[in-house]
Amino acid sequence: MKKPISLMIMGMAICLQPFAQSAKDSETKVPKNWHQLDKTETGFQGISLSKAYDYLRAKKIPSKKIIVAVIDSGIDTLHEDLKPVLWKNPKEIPGNNKDDDKNGYVDDIHGWNFLGGKDGRNVKEDSYEGARVYYRLKPIWEGKDVDESKLNEDERKSYQTYLRAKSRVVGAVDEAEASYMSSLYPTFLEGDSILRKEMGKEEYNGTDLQAHNTSSSSSKMVRGLMLSISKANDSYDITNKQLIDEISGQIRKAQSAKTAPPSFRGDIVKDDESNLNDRNYGNNDLMASTPFHGTHCAGIIGAARNGVGIDGIADNVSIMVLRAVPDGDEHDKDIANAIRYAVDNGAKIISMSFGKDFSPEKKWVDDAFKYAEKKNVLLVHAAGNDSKNIDTAYNFPNPVYEDGSGRASNVITVGASGDEKNGGITASFSNYGKSEVDVFAPGVSIYSTIPGGNTYGNSSGTSMACPVVSGIAAIVWGHFPNLTATEVKKIIEQSVTPIEETVLLPGTKDSVKLSEISRTGGIVNALKAVTIASDFKKTVPVKK
């Protein structure tokens, strides 16, 4: 789930959504692990992680390994800080090309890729759900003289969804901007190719370009453009690959206003997407070609605490890899099946850093939520990065059941916080909601694992805040395994650090109380969480 940033490119305002953002305050050195620090000791509004571990050690409370499923874009399974903590399917024999555990997935050693084909190909880019919905409903409603008073409930819902999708797909396109981006793209790719060859690396960022001189006109254009974007966003961590993905995504959005999007997923996966029970599809390529986002999220949760690279938040976890989020909008079927896979294979926590504003098969996802709830599994979801109030704005998935039967009790929705020295307490991009956002957690300039070798870098978004909460949940549940999913959720909510001073309403210059834009009015705190958990329900000895 990427955070939107308005950039000025060649004098034109173009909405791109890079993953990374660094601290705005150039005079203050923000520690790479600021999100884990204790406010009273360091001045940074982190989660008091070291103090939490000190408390658990002093109390001699043992821990049980917790499986955390990460539903995302894929994970670099070869990364030095992630390889030691990957979940291993105990019933599957690696590399024998057989479905040893008879679950329908061949060689699912560390998880499964729901965006893969049996022929080994993988879905990288995909369309946006609004476009898919618009072109599915267009033949039904386009050009019709509709009297809504004469429609039944299902027809009225279909028609209103069509109007909303049409407005989103057709009404939001700036043709001049789209034309400019399309004309820019080939030259950008040419210049990028030259720079990659000159620097001897496939992925580079603004910092790399500051120290690199180039001579061709196209590579000079890319260098100047990337440095301008970096400066405009106070971030030199934005990479060439991220920018290329975002430009191509914006071009696809513009194209969808005139033409139905290609069947990116269907042409590769070749399942019956209309049939939820057609579940045995995909492949076991967990890295594919889009692992940046998932790799970064996984490292935040549980990068091995072994003195190498970084320390993840949780010290006794296994990361289950579930690839279901393309460069574009995820499909409801893939999310529903990924949740079920996680539950069936022992995950206690599912970290979900993705989202969209249309969910045509929300019932499938709701049923998966109910299945996880029944099986005592906690779902942690990023609130989104559109600076909008999701009490009223469309935002999926969400815990409110479409059939009116209530809401899931096992879901935590997470907004992104920063620091006074790091752009402010509330992240400017974060979604919010007094009813629908449960807690805020650090999500600005979070340093974690990234693919392309044993490398690390910063990234921002509610996508990063979500795994922070997943990591805390893993610590709590690992040390107090008799808790239920709803009790872990309650403990995390009760243990937040209340923010008494006013904060900026995301996307505005208005001041509000954090309690006005979230249920708890606070930022998660690991020390308080384990302290409350120890009193909440006394632990019993567990097998290590």
N, C-alpha and C positions, 0 to 999 in steps of 0.2 A: 504494500500500500504506500504509494509515493506521495510526497507532500508537494502541493502546488506552489510555485513561485512565479511571480510575474517578472519577466526579464525584458530588458530593452536590447534589441538586436538590430543594428543598422538603422536606429531611429524608429523601429516598429515595435510595439508591445506584443510580445508573443508569449502565451502561457505555456511554459515547459514545466516538467516536474522531475527535476533531478533528485536523486536519493540523498545526496550529501549536503551538509551545511556545517560550517565551523563557527566558532564563537565570534560575536560581533565586536567584542571589546578587545582591541589589539593590545591594550596596555596591560591587561590581566592575563597571566598565564593560567589557562584552565587545565588541570591535570587530566591525563587521558582516562583515568578511572573516576572522574568527578562524580559520576552517578552512583558509585558505591560508597562514597565518603559520608562522614558524620558531620552534620551542620555545626554542632557545638565545638568540635575539635578543629575543623578545617575551614568553616565558613561557607562550605558548598552544600547545597540543598540535595544531598544524596540520600541513600537508603540505610545508612548506618550498618553496612554489611559486616565489617570486621567485628564490631561490638556484638552483633548477633552471634557470630561464631564463638567469640569469647564467652558469652553467656552459656551457650550450649556445652562448651568444653568444661566450664566451671561446674555446671550441673551434672556433667558426665552423662549426658543424654545421647544414646547411640542413634544411628540413623539406618534406615532401610532404603535401598536403591529405588528410585522412582523413575518410571518411564514417561518421558515427555515427548509427545508427538508434535512435530513442527510441520504444519500444512503450509507450503510455500512454493517458491519457484524452483526448488532443488537445492542441494547442498554439496559443497566440495568435500566429498568423502575421503579425500587424500590429505586434507589439511592437517598439519602437525598437531594442532590444538583441538581438533574435532575427532580425528580417527580413534583416539583412545576411549571416547565416550559414546560412540555410535551403538545404538541398539542392535543386537544380533538375534535373529530369529532362531530360537533353540531347536526348532523342528525342521529346519531347512538345511540341506547339505549344499555348500557353496559350489557353484560352477558345474553341477551335473546335468543342468538343463531339464530338471524334473520338478514337478510340484510335490515335493516330499510330504508336506503337511496337508495336502489335498484341500487347500483353501482357494484354489483357482488362480494362484499367482506363482509363476515359475521363478525359482531362485530369488525370492523376495527376502534377501539376507538382512538388509538394513531398513527395509520399507518398500514402497512401491511408487511408480510413476504413472499416474492416471492420465498423463498427456503424451503417452508414447504409443507407437504402433508396433504390431507384431514383427514388422520388418526392420525394426531398430530405429526408424525415424522418430523425431520428436517435435511436438508443437512448440515453437518458440514465441512467435507473435500471434495475436488473435484479435478479433474485433471487440467492440465494446457492446455490453449487453443492451444498451439503449437502441443501438442500430439493429441488433438481432431481433429485438422485440418489434421495432417499427416496421421492418420489412416482413415480418410474419403476420402482423395485423393489418398492414396496408391494403392487401386485396379484399379484406373484409369491410373496411370502413372508408377507404379513400373515395371521395366524390359523392358519398351518400348524404342525403338530406336526413339527418338523424334527429328524431324527437326522443330525448332521453326518458321522458315520462312514459313512453310506450315500451321501453326495454325492460327485460327481466333483470334480476340482480347480476347474473353472470355476464349478460350482454353489456350492462352498464359498466361493470368493472373493466371489461375488455375495451370498450370504447374510450373510457377515461384514461386507461393505460396507453392506448394508441395516441391520444392527444398529447399526453405527457411525453411520450417517446418522440413524437414528431417534433414537438417544441425543442426537445433536447438535441435531436439529430440534425434537423433542418434549420431551426431558428437560431441556433447558437454559432453558426459558421460564418466567419469573416472571409469572404472569397478572396479579397486582395491579400490578406495575410496567408491564406492557404496556398495561393499561387506563388507568393514569395518563398515560402518554405519549400515547396516542390522544386522551384528553380534552384534554390540554394543547395539542396540535398546532394545531387551528383558531384558538385564541386567539393562539398564537404567530404564526401567519401574518398575522392581523389586525393585531397590534401591529407586526410587521415592516413591513407595508405603510405604516403611518402613519409610522414612523421613516424609511423610505426617502424618503418624500415630504418630510418635515420637513427632512432633512439634504441632500436633493438628490443622493443617490447610491444606486446599486443595491446596493453592497456596503460594509459598514462593520464595524468591529471594536470591541473593548472600549475601546480608547484613544479612539475617536471618541465613544463613549457617555459616557465620563467627563466630557467637556466639553459634553454636550448634555442639556438639560432637556426633558421632555415632560409632557403633562398627561393624556392618556387612560389609562384603567385598563389596556387591553391593551398599549399601548406602554410603560407603566411596568413592567408585568410582564416584557416582553421585556428591557428595560434592566436591571432588577434581576437577572433570570435570567442574562443574558450576563455581567454584571459578577461575579456569584457564581461562575460557571464559570471566568471569567478568573482570579479570585483563587485559586480552588481549584487551578488548574493553573499558577500563576505565569506566566500568559501573557495578554496583552491583544491578541494577534494573531489569535485565533480570530474568524472572521467570521460574520455572519448566515447567509450561504449555506452555509458549511461545517456550521454547527450544524443548519440545516434539513435538509440532506442526511443528516446522521447520525441525527437523530430519525426521519426518514421511513424510513431504512434499518432502524433498530431495530424500527419498527412493522411493516415488511414481514417481518422475521424472526419476530416474534411471530405474525403472521397465517399464516405458512407452517406453523406447528405444527398448524393446524386445516384449512387449505385449500391445495390445490396452487397454487403461484405462477402468476401469469399468464404468458403467453408474450411477455414484454416484447420480446425480440430477434426471435423468429420473426414476430411480427405486423408488424414494420417491415422487417426485412432480407429475409424471404421466400425464403431459399435452402433447400436441403435440408441441414439441419444434420447429418444422419446420413451424409452423403456428403462426404468430405474433398475429393474431386476436383471438386465443384461449387464452384469457386473464384472465379468472376467475379461477385461480389456487392459491395455497399457503394456508397459515393460519395466524392467528393473534398472534402467539407466537413470540414476538419481541426480546426476550432475547435469546431464543434457547440455544445453548451451546457455542457460540463464540462471546460474546458481548464486549470483551476487547477493540478492535480497535474503534468500534463505540461509546462506552461509553466515551472513552478518547477524541475523536473528538467533541462529543456533548458538553462536559464540557467546552472545549476551547471556543466554540461559545457562550454558554448561561447558564452555571451553575448559579443558582440563586444567585444574589448579595445581600445576606441576612445575611452576617456575619458568615455563616456556611461553613466550608471547604474552598472552593476557590470562587473567583468571575470570572464568565465568562466575555467575552468581551462585549457582547450586553446585555443591561439591560431590554429590552422590547420585548422579542421574545417568540415564541412557537416553540418547536422542534418537527417536524414530523419525525417519525421513519420508515424507509424503509429498510428492510433487503434483500439485493440482492448480497452480496459479501461473498463467502465461504472462507474456508482455501484452497486456490487454485485460479484459475482464474474465474472471473465472466462470466456469459453468456450474450451475447448481447441482447437476448430477455428480460431477467429480468431487465437489465439496461434501455432499451427502455420503458418497461411498468412501471418501478418505476418512471421515469421522467414524464411520462404521468399522473400517479396517483398524483404526487406532484402538477403538474400544475392544474389538474382538481379539486384539493381540496384546492386551495388557497395559495400554497407556492409561495413566491416571490423570494426566493433564494434557490438554490439546491447545497449543499456541497458534493463534489464527490472525496473522497480520495481513489481511486483505479485506476488500469490501467494494461495493458498487451501489448504484442507485436504482437498479431494477433487479427483480428476482422472480422470473416467470414461473419457476418451479419451487417456490418457497416452501410448499408443503413437504417436499422431499427433504429439504434441509431441516424443517421443523421436526419431522419424524426422526431424523438423525440426532437432533438435539434431545428429543424425548428418550431416545435409545441410550444416549450417553448419560442422561439424568437417571434413568432406571438402573444403569450399571455403575453409578457412583463415580462418574468422570467429570472433572472440572474443565470448562471451556473458557479460555481467556481470549478476548477479541479486541483488536485495535479499533478505536472510535472513528478513525478516518481523518483526513487532512485537508478539508475544504473550508475550514474556519466557519462551520455552520452549526446551527442548533439542531441536533438530531432528535430532540423531543418532537419537532415538527417536520423536519426535512426527511426525505426518504434515505435510508441507509441500511444496507443488507450485508451479511445476515444480522438479525437482531433477535433478542429473546422473546419477543411478543409473537405468540402463535397466530397464524393467519386465520385459523378456524374459530377464533374467539374463545378458545378454551383456557386462556390465561397466558402465563409467561414461564419460561424456563427458570428454575431456581439455581441452576448450576453454571451460570454465565456471569463473568466479570467483564465489563466494557471499560476500556482504558483510554484516557486522554493523555496528552504529552505535556510534561512540565520541563522547564529549564532551570536557570539559576539567575539571580540578580546580576552576576558577573558574566552570564552566558546568554544574554538576550532577554531576560525577564523570567518570572516564575511560570507564566503560561506561555507555551509555544505559540507563536503567531499563527501557525497553520492548523492547530489542533481543532477538531470538532469538540463540541461540548453539549451539555444538557443536564438540567437539574434532576430530571427523572431517569434519563437513559445512559449517562456517563457515571459510572460508579466511583472511580478513583482516577487520580492523575499520577503519573510516574515519569521519571526522567526519560526524555526522548529527543534531546537536542545535542548534537555533536557527541554521539555515543561511539566509543572506540571499540572495535570488535574485529573478528576474523573476516577476511574477504578472500575470494578465490583467485587463482592465477599464481599458485605457489604458496609458500607459507608466509602470507602477507596479512597486513592489518590496516584498518583505516576507519575514518569517521563516517557516520551516517545519521540522519535525523528523520523523525516521523513518529506518529503513533505506532508505526510498525516496530520501532525500537522500544517504545514504552511497554508494549504488550509483552515481549519476552522478559522484560525486567520483572513484571508481575508474575509471569510463569515461573521464573527462577525463584522468587520468594515463596510462591506456593509450593514448589518442590522442596525447599528447605523445611517449611512448616510440616508438610505431609510426610516427608522422609523421617523426621524426628518424632512425629506424633501420628503414627500410621493408623490409629484407631479413629481418627477424625473422619467425617464424611465430607463429600465435595462441598455441600452447602455450608458446613461448618468452617472449612478452609476459607471459603469466600467471605463468610461473616467475620472471621478473624482478620483477614487482610483489610476489610473495610473498617473494622473497629480500631485497627492499629495505625491508621494514617496519622501523619503529623498535620494538625489543622493549620491552615494559613489564615492568620487573622488580618493581615494587611490587605488592602485592595490590590487586585491584579488587573492586567489588561484583558479585556474581552477579546479573544482571538480574532484577528482580522480587522480590528478597530483600534481607536485610541481611547475608548471608553474604559473607565475603571469600574470594576465589580468585585464582589466578594467571591472567592472560589466556591463557597457554599451555594451561591446563586447559579452556578453553571456546572455543578456536579452533585451527586447524592451525598457524598461524605464531606466535601469541602476540604480535602486534604491530599497529601502526597504519601505514597506508600512508604513504610518503614519496616525493614527486616527485623531490627532489634525488638521493636514493640510487638511485632507479629509473633515472634517465638516466645516472648515473655507472656503475652496473652494466651498463646496456645498451651503453655505449660500449666497455666491455671484453669484453662478452659476444660481440659479433660486430661487427667493424669495418664502419663504414658505407662506402658508395660514393656518388659524386655522383648526385643525383637531379634530375629535371626539376621545376622549380617550377611 
